[in-house]
Amino acid sequence: MHKNMTYLLGGIAVGAAGGLFGGGGGMVAVPILRAAGRGVRAAHATAIAVILPVSLAGGLIYLLRGLVPLSVLLPVSLGVASGGVFGAKFLAKLPVRALSLLFALLMFAAGVRMLF
C-alpha cells in the first residue's frame, strides 16, 4: 500500500510538472521512482512511459488554446519520435553508472540554464 501511495503522489507531482513545464515531468519521475525502489534503468524506462499520457493531455489543451504553432508540431514530433527510438535502444546498452551520471549532468545543466 505504501508503494502505491508513493506512486500515486509521485504521479500527481509528475503530471503537474509535465503540465507546467512540458516534458520536464520525467526529471521529477526518475528520482521518485528511484526513491520507491525501482532500478535505474526501470526508473528511466517507466518515466518515459508515463510521460506519454501527461504529454498527450497537456499538449491537447495547449493545441486547443492555439499555443502550438502547427508549422512546428510535425517536424519536432518526427524528431522527438526518432530520438525516442534511439534513446530507448541506447538505454539498454549504457552502463548504469554512465546513465546516472548523464542524467545528473542533464538535470544540473537544465537548472543552470533556468537561472540565466
Summary of the structure (lengths in Angstrom):
residues: 116
radius of gyration: 15.1
end to end distance: 41.9
largest distance: 45.9
contacts: 294
relative contact order: 0.10
helix: 86%
strand: 0%
